[in-house]
Amino acid sequence: MPKGYLTTHVLDTARGVPAQGIKIVLYCLNGEAREKLVEMTTNADGRTDSPILPAADFATGTYELMFHAGDYLRASGQAAEEPLFLDQVPIRFGMADEDAHYHVPLLLSPYGMSTYRGS
């Protein structure tokens, strides 16, 4: 049985705080097919309360995390004019090691974002 799992979190780099209340949806991709696996919301620490893909459900493959950043930016008073520069932020990535911890964070501001493979 695989021991790998996936975690994520969101940091608001404009305000220097964790981004609480961001809806995150995880999809599994297979060619053009896109299957929704789970939907979670970030807590006060900007993290999900549990791994977004726990070891029991882990499989290698290509995935997409969709961060609903626009709702957060509007609620936190950082949204400017509509349409927002960043609204829904997709991050597509692959997981090849069935025993690894994959951590895919989002560093967010109203006009920029970045990600990396964390630990």
Secondary structure, 3 states (H helix, E strand, C coil): CCCCEEECEEEECCCCEECCCCEEEEEEEECCEEEEEEEEECCCCCECCCCCECHHHCCCEEEEEEEEHHHHHHHCCCCCCCCCCCCEEEEEEEECCCCCEEECCEEEECCEEEECCEC
